[in-house]
Amino acid sequence: MKTEDCFYFGKIGKPKGFKGEVNIIIDKSAPISPSSLNEVLILIGKKLINYPLKSYKLSPKGNAIAQFEDINSESDVNRIKNLPIYLPKRILPELGDSDYYLHDLVDCTVTDLKYGEIGIVREVSTQTSQIILFIETKKDEIVVPFVNDFIINVNTSNKEINLNLPEGIISLNE
């Protein structure tokens, strides 16, 4: 499976105990947090590798505890610790026509009413109080808040985002 067929779910955390259990740190922007999983995809180098799970359960803090098949010790866990975990997009619930997942914004062309075509979304961040788009322009990369007041239209099937940005927001990136 390819990364474009998947979404980023989180990463492998510290070992939990000595029998191969591991903490899974679920990314706060993951579109879903399944209550059960039989397998995950771990990105090793540039390749996604399927890792079957013996057990998986959500923790009260919003992360998970899992045990992989054939990973039976703390040293086994340390070999995969901090590696990114992906899940296939096909497990996501279907959305309505005007709805979208944040990961679907990546590679969309951003156009503004005043500025015209700005560039292409390369990353979406939810690490702040508002969603941030990292947009690759012809010259550089700019950062734009992705808030409802600025959004005119989002069409992920056509890979288009139309915004009405406030005066001067582009120049803040210079």
C-alpha positions in Angstrom: 0.0 0.0 0.0 1.2 3.5 -0.8 1.2 6.5 1.6 -1.3 8.4 -0.6 -3.8 5.6 0.1 -3.4 6.1 3.8 -3.6 8.8 6.5 -1.2 9.5 9.3 -2.5 8.0 12.5 0.3 8.5 15.0 3.6 7.0 16.1 5.0 4.2 18.2 5.7 5.3 21.7 7.6 3.8 24.6 7.4 0.2 25.6 4.8 -0.6 28.2 6.1 -3.4 30.4 8.6 -6.0 29.3 6.4 -8.3 27.1 6.2 -6.3 23.9 3.3 -4.0 24.7 3.7 -0.5 23.3 2.1 2.9 23.7 0.7 4.3 20.5 0.6 8.1 20.4 -2.4 9.0 18.3 -2.1 12.2 16.4 -4.7 14.8 17.5 -5.5 15.5 13.9 -6.2 11.9 13.0 -9.7 11.8 11.4 -10.7 8.8 13.4 -9.5 6.9 16.5 -10.8 3.3 16.0 -11.7 1.4 19.1 -10.3 -1.8 17.6 -7.6 -2.5 15.0 -6.2 -5.8 13.7 -3.2 -4.2 12.0 -1.4 -1.0 11.3 1.0 0.2 8.6 4.4 1.4 9.9 6.6 3.6 7.7 10.1 2.2 7.6 12.3 4.3 5.3 10.0 5.1 2.4 8.0 1.9 2.6 4.8 1.1 4.5 5.0 -2.3 6.2 2.0 -4.2 7.5 2.2 -5.0 11.2 -0.5 -7.3 12.6 -1.7 -6.7 16.1 -2.3 -9.2 18.9 -4.2 -6.6 21.0 -5.2 -2.9 20.7 -7.2 -0.8 23.2 -7.7 2.9 23.6 -6.4 4.5 26.8 -8.4 7.1 28.7 -5.9 9.8 27.7 -6.7 9.5 24.0 -3.8 7.3 23.0 -3.7 3.5 22.7 -1.8 0.4 24.1 -1.1 -2.3 21.6 0.9 -5.5 21.2 2.2 -6.5 17.8 2.5 -10.1 16.7 6.1 -11.3 16.8 7.2 -8.3 19.0 7.7 -9.9 22.4 10.2 -7.8 24.3 11.2 -4.2 25.2 14.2 -4.5 22.8 11.8 -5.5 20.0 9.7 -2.4 20.7 12.7 -0.2 20.8 13.5 -1.1 17.2 10.2 0.4 16.0 9.9 3.1 18.6 9.0 6.6 17.2 8.2 5.2 13.8 5.1 6.7 12.1 1.9 4.7 11.9 -0.6 5.0 9.0 -4.0 3.5 8.4 -5.7 2.9 5.1 -8.2 5.7 4.0 -10.7 3.0 3.1 -11.6 2.6 6.8 -12.7 6.2 7.0 -16.5 6.8 7.1 -17.9 8.3 3.9 -18.5 12.0 4.0 -21.1 14.3 2.5 -20.4 16.2 -0.7 -19.3 19.4 1.1 -17.4 17.6 3.8 -13.7 16.7 3.8 -10.9 15.3 5.9 -8.0 17.6 6.6 -5.5 15.3 5.0 -7.5 15.7 1.8 -6.4 19.4 1.7 -2.8 18.4 0.9 -1.9 19.0 -2.7 -4.9 21.3 -3.2 -4.3 24.5 -5.2 -5.1 27.6 -3.1 -6.7 30.6 -4.8 -7.6 33.9 -3.2 -10.1 36.5 -4.4 -7.5 39.4 -4.2 -4.2 37.6 -4.7 -5.2 35.0 -7.3 -3.5 31.6 -7.3 -1.3 31.4 -4.2 0.2 27.9 -4.3 -0.2 24.3 -3.3 -0.9 23.0 0.2 2.0 20.9 1.4 1.0 20.4 5.0 -2.0 20.9 7.4 -1.2 21.6 11.0 -3.6 21.3 13.9 -0.9 21.9 16.6 -2.3 25.4 17.3 -5.7 26.7 18.3 -6.6 27.0 14.7 -5.8 24.9 11.6 -2.8 26.2 9.6 -2.1 25.6 5.9 1.5 25.5 4.8 1.4 26.6 1.2 4.2 26.2 -1.3 4.4 29.2 -3.6 6.5 29.8 -6.6 9.1 31.7 -4.4 8.8 30.3 -0.9 6.4 28.7 1.6 3.8 30.7 3.4 1.6 30.0 6.4 -2.2 30.8 6.3 -4.8 30.2 9.0 -7.6 28.0 7.7 -10.6 29.4 9.4 -14.3 29.5 8.3 -14.3 33.3 7.9 -11.7 33.0 5.1 -13.1 29.9 3.3 -15.2 30.4 0.2 -15.1 26.9 -1.2 -13.2 23.6 -0.7 -13.4 21.0 -3.5 -11.0 18.2 -2.6 -12.1 16.1 -5.6 -10.8 18.9 -7.9 -8.0 19.7 -5.5 -9.1 23.4 -5.1 -9.4 25.7 -2.1 -10.9 29.2 -2.7 -10.3 31.7 0.1 -11.0 35.4 0.8 -8.0 36.3 2.9 -7.8 39.6 4.9 -5.6 42.4 3.5 -2.0 42.0 4.3 -2.0 38.4 5.5 0.3 37.2 2.7 2.8 39.9 3.4 3.0 38.7 7.1 5.0 35.8 5.7 7.7 37.9 4.3 
